[in-house]
């Protein structure tokens, strides 16, 4: 697995469906690419097979009450990153990559 992109900054969190504002936050979005090594006639190659997006929100208390809900993080560069809050500790799982 290789870390292909890391985004750190200040952003805003919204409830995905309603676009209702939740909180101003600090974020760390890490995108990791999983590869499969294969053999070709010319030698070996690395083929991307999946990506994993890890989203860390600070303060995590801003999102703890949204376990199981899909939220949208508006990044400081204007892009968005959707994610689910996966635990009452504020753990998050990104859905897709930034758009």
Phi, psi and omega per residue, in radians:
X1 nan 2.362 -3.133
X2 -2.134 2.418 3.071
X3 -1.386 1.970 -3.065
X4 -1.759 -0.328 3.106
X5 -2.763 2.497 3.076
X6 -2.385 2.221 -3.124
X7 -2.106 2.167 -3.131
X8 -2.242 2.362 3.116
X9 3.048 -2.835 3.115
X10 -1.949 2.347 -3.118
X11 -2.588 -2.981 -3.130
X12 -2.210 2.440 3.111
X13 -1.858 2.387 3.116
X14 -2.270 2.660 2.971
X15 -1.229 2.258 -2.990
X16 -0.969 -1.012 -3.006
X17 -1.186 -0.683 -3.044
X18 -1.660 -0.271 -3.008
X19 0.932 0.632 3.073
X20 -1.484 2.249 -3.112
X21 -1.084 2.364 3.108
X22 -1.916 -0.943 -3.054
X23 -2.944 2.719 2.903
X24 -1.507 2.336 -3.023
X25 -2.476 2.910 2.906
X26 -1.743 2.513 -3.127
X27 -2.365 2.752 3.018
X28 -2.436 1.898 -3.141
X29 -1.905 2.119 3.137
X30 -2.057 2.215 3.141
X31 -1.923 2.115 -3.131
X32 -1.987 2.404 3.124
X33 -1.895 2.280 3.051
X34 -1.683 2.410 -3.094
X35 -2.158 2.705 2.991
X36 -2.044 2.308 3.101
X37 -1.556 2.310 -3.137
X38 -2.358 2.943 3.116
X39 -1.918 2.444 3.074
X40 -2.198 3.092 3.107
X41 -1.091 -0.508 -3.097
X42 -1.586 -0.119 -3.089
X43 2.464 -2.448 -3.138
X44 -1.876 2.792 3.121
X45 -2.555 2.736 3.067
X46 -1.897 2.175 -3.119
X47 -1.976 2.175 3.093
X48 -1.169 2.315 -3.125
X49 -2.038 -0.491 3.109
X50 -2.880 2.834 3.090
X51 -2.214 2.621 3.103
X52 -2.189 2.314 3.139
X53 -2.015 2.079 3.107
X54 -1.823 2.228 -3.129
X55 -2.068 2.187 3.061
X56 -2.050 2.213 -3.117
X57 -2.003 2.332 3.077
X58 -2.224 2.253 -0.018
X59 -1.336 2.417 -3.113
X60 -1.167 -0.368 3.094
X61 -1.093 -0.386 -3.138
X62 -1.173 -0.391 -3.065
X63 -2.122 -0.062 -3.078
X64 -0.970 -0.580 -3.107
X65 -1.364 0.085 -3.076
X66 -2.008 0.542 -3.129
X67 -1.001 2.267 3.117
X68 1.481 -0.116 -3.131
X69 -1.638 2.607 3.063
X70 -1.559 2.204 3.140
X71 -2.103 2.850 3.081
X72 -2.125 2.267 3.051
X73 -1.769 2.136 3.026
X74 -1.604 1.994 -3.083
X75 -1.336 2.795 -3.114
X76 -1.140 -0.363 3.124
X77 -1.577 0.120 3.086
X78 1.681 -0.267 3.096
X79 -1.348 2.993 3.120
X80 -2.209 2.660 3.070
X81 -2.371 2.072 3.079
X82 -1.492 2.598 3.134
X83 -2.767 2.832 3.029
X84 -1.945 2.501 2.995
X85 -1.492 2.051 -3.004
X86 -1.725 -0.131 3.116
X87 -2.702 2.856 3.107
X88 -1.255 -0.117 3.055
X89 -1.471 -0.115 -3.128
X90 1.627 0.236 3.078
X91 -1.156 2.522 -3.076
X92 -2.302 2.595 3.061
X93 -2.174 2.123 3.124
X94 -1.293 2.566 3.070
X95 -1.972 1.975 -3.066
X96 1.213 -2.917 3.122
X97 -1.939 -3.137 3.131
X98 -1.071 2.536 3.126
X99 -2.388 nan nan
